[in-house]
Amino acid sequence: MNQTIIINDDYEFNHNKQYWQCSAMMSGEKVTIIINSSVSSNELTQTIKFDWEYAIEEWFQENEPNNIVEITIK
């Protein structure tokens, strides 16, 4: 699948559910991305964000997206 995805830099940690989330735009539609990761809120760096974006882009190449996407990244 060759689609363009724009991942927003709005990473937010959900303390109640213990996951990260961000938003993205794909084909004009907003997509919520849930990231299950062991990275704590004080450990998030630009390097980790770039790694996550790469993993998200790979996921989109291999899977059919929905409005909510959930992935696990170590």
C-alpha positions as CSV (number, residue, x, y, z in Angstrom):
1,M,0.0,0.0,0.0
2,N,1.5,3.4,-1.0
3,Q,-0.4,6.0,1.0
4,T,0.8,9.2,2.5
5,I,0.6,9.6,6.2
6,I,1.4,12.7,8.2
7,I,2.1,12.0,11.8
8,N,1.5,14.9,14.1
9,D,4.0,15.7,16.9
10,D,1.3,15.6,19.6
11,Y,2.4,12.6,21.6
12,E,0.6,12.4,24.9
13,F,0.8,9.8,27.6
14,N,-2.6,8.4,28.9
15,H,-1.8,7.7,32.6
16,N,-5.1,5.9,33.2
17,K,-4.6,3.4,30.3
18,Q,-0.8,3.4,30.4
19,Y,-0.2,4.1,26.7
20,W,1.0,6.8,24.4
21,Q,-1.2,8.3,21.7
22,C,-0.8,10.7,18.8
23,S,-2.8,11.7,15.8
24,A,-2.1,11.5,12.1
25,M,-3.7,12.5,8.8
26,M,-4.1,9.9,6.1
27,S,-6.0,10.6,2.9
28,G,-7.7,13.6,4.6
29,E,-8.9,11.5,7.5
30,K,-7.8,11.9,11.1
31,V,-6.3,8.7,12.6
32,T,-5.6,8.2,16.3
33,I,-2.5,6.1,17.0
34,I,-2.2,4.2,20.3
35,I,1.4,3.2,21.1
36,N,2.0,0.6,23.7
37,S,5.5,1.1,24.9
38,S,7.6,0.9,28.0
39,V,8.9,4.5,27.5
40,S,7.8,6.7,30.5
41,S,6.6,10.2,30.1
42,N,10.0,11.7,31.2
43,E,12.0,9.5,28.8
44,L,10.4,10.6,25.6
45,T,13.1,12.1,23.3
46,Q,13.1,13.3,19.7
47,T,15.0,10.1,18.8
48,I,12.3,7.9,20.3
49,K,9.7,9.9,18.4
50,F,11.6,9.4,15.1
51,D,11.8,5.6,15.9
52,W,8.1,5.5,16.6
53,E,7.3,7.4,13.4
54,Y,9.3,4.9,11.4
55,A,7.5,2.0,13.1
56,I,4.1,3.6,12.5
57,E,4.9,4.1,8.8
58,E,6.0,0.5,8.5
59,W,2.7,-0.6,10.1
60,F,0.7,1.4,7.6
61,Q,2.6,-0.2,4.7
62,E,1.6,-3.7,5.9
63,N,-1.9,-3.1,7.4
64,E,-5.2,-1.6,6.4
65,P,-5.8,1.4,8.6
66,N,-8.8,2.3,10.7
67,N,-9.7,5.5,12.5
68,I,-7.8,4.0,15.5
69,V,-4.6,2.2,15.1
70,E,-2.9,0.3,18.0
71,I,0.7,-0.8,17.8
72,T,3.3,-2.1,20.3
73,I,6.7,-0.6,20.2
74,K,9.4,-1.6,22.7
